[in-house]
């Protein structure tokens, strides 16, 4: 039987070592590589075939949401399974919308993790048991936005957010807007501060809540 090729991505080496040890105990799975961020994931996928990408949500440089967008655009056959501590329903919904196959929490049992990888490879949707309720809650909750709490977002910054949501890389955003990649990075940093978020996951989430992606 052909082994399932797994790529691990997490910015904590101890986590990578632990996952490798767990997965190595199942003879049907093989860890073919590791990455510390999304950029390393994309570089690896250009060179080697991978069946399942086990991906952390919070990573420097390119987080899990942005990485998933690029992976599904360039390598649509790779099954992406998030492995994170974040159980926020709206983020889970966002990840599935951009193409993730699974969403598991880091407190999952070893057996659940192994089965999740196998199910994802088979094309099944994978979700930690109690997260279904979280997703339902995110659909029924009204956005908690108070008048005057939305900061001033410039037209150019909205363009950047929209392009990120459309799977554009930093270089592609720069080419589209006729600016440098450093300028794009500056816009992103400014948006993180204005929107009080740490990464693109939070940025896109708030942009959706505030209706910024509907603006023309």
Secondary structure in CASP SS format (residue, H / E / C, confidence):
PFRMAT SS
TARGET T0000
AUTHOR 0000-0000-0000
METHOD secondary structure of the structure
MODEL  1
X C 1.00
X C 1.00
X C 1.00
X E 1.00
X E 1.00
X E 1.00
X E 1.00
X E 1.00
X E 1.00
X C 1.00
X C 1.00
X C 1.00
X H 1.00
X H 1.00
X H 1.00
X H 1.00
X H 1.00
X H 1.00
X H 1.00
X H 1.00
X H 1.00
X H 1.00
X H 1.00
X C 1.00
X C 1.00
X C 1.00
X C 1.00
X C 1.00
X E 1.00
X E 1.00
X E 1.00
X E 1.00
X E 1.00
X E 1.00
X E 1.00
X C 1.00
X C 1.00
X H 1.00
X H 1.00
X H 1.00
X H 1.00
X H 1.00
X H 1.00
X H 1.00
X H 1.00
X H 1.00
X H 1.00
X C 1.00
X C 1.00
X C 1.00
X C 1.00
X E 1.00
X E 1.00
X E 1.00
X E 1.00
X C 1.00
X C 1.00
X C 1.00
X C 1.00
X C 1.00
X C 1.00
X C 1.00
X C 1.00
X H 1.00
X H 1.00
X H 1.00
X H 1.00
X H 1.00
X H 1.00
X H 1.00
X H 1.00
X H 1.00
X H 1.00
X H 1.00
X C 1.00
X C 1.00
X C 1.00
X C 1.00
X E 1.00
X E 1.00
X E 1.00
X E 1.00
X E 1.00
X E 1.00
X C 1.00
X C 1.00
X C 1.00
X C 1.00
X H 1.00
X H 1.00
X H 1.00
X H 1.00
X H 1.00
X H 1.00
X H 1.00
X H 1.00
X H 1.00
X C 1.00
X C 1.00
X C 1.00
X C 1.00
X E 1.00
X E 1.00
X E 1.00
X E 1.00
X C 1.00
X C 1.00
X C 1.00
X C 1.00
X H 1.00
X H 1.00
X H 1.00
X H 1.00
X H 1.00
X H 1.00
X H 1.00
X H 1.00
X H 1.00
X H 1.00
X H 1.00
X H 1.00
X C 1.00
X C 1.00
X C 1.00
X C 1.00
X E 1.00
X E 1.00
X C 1.00
X C 1.00
X C 1.00
X H 1.00
X H 1.00
X H 1.00
X H 1.00
X H 1.00
X H 1.00
X H 1.00
X H 1.00
X H 1.00
X H 1.00
X C 1.00
X C 1.00
X C 1.00
X C 1.00
X C 1.00
X C 1.00
X C 1.00
X C 1.00
X C 1.00
X C 1.00
X C 1.00
X C 1.00
X C 1.00
X C 1.00
X H 1.00
X H 1.00
X H 1.00
X H 1.00
X H 1.00
X H 1.00
X H 1.00
X H 1.00
X H 1.00
X H 1.00
X H 1.00
X C 1.00
X C 1.00
X C 1.00
X C 1.00
X H 1.00
X H 1.00
X H 1.00
X H 1.00
X H 1.00
X H 1.00
X H 1.00
X H 1.00
X C 1.00
X C 1.00
X C 1.00
X H 1.00
X H 1.00
X H 1.00
X H 1.00
X H 1.00
X H 1.00
X H 1.00
X H 1.00
X H 1.00
X H 1.00
X H 1.00
X H 1.00
X H 1.00
X H 1.00
X H 1.00
X C 1.00
X C 1.00
X C 1.00
X C 1.00
X H 1.00
X H 1.00
X H 1.00
X H 1.00
X H 1.00
X H 1.00
X H 1.00
X H 1.00
X H 1.00
X H 1.00
X H 1.00
X C 1.00
X H 1.00
X H 1.00
X H 1.00
X C 1.00
X C 1.00
END
